């Protein structure tokens, strides 16, 4: 256990350390940048067994059933991989103009 985790007195506080990642979603019409934030909770949030939660900064699949890619895991890697898999799997159909290579 890292020492920062001892700063949390009550699990309801949901103290977390943040990790930031970025990925370019390659798709027809141009690349779309995504920022992913992974939270490492000092203790799993209520109702969870896992301490790591990854979430993208924008939704995908907007024209059918819009959702924000996310993932839970027991490591930064596991949570990040789940989130990236969803970014790759579903199209970005939003308003942000694609980045031209």
Secondary structure, DSSP 4 states (H G I P E B T S, - for coil): --GGGGG-SSGGG--EEEEEEEEEEEETTEEEEEEEEEEEESSPPTT-S-SEEEEEEEEE-HHHH-EEEEEEESSHHHHHHHHHHHHHHS---SSSPPBP-
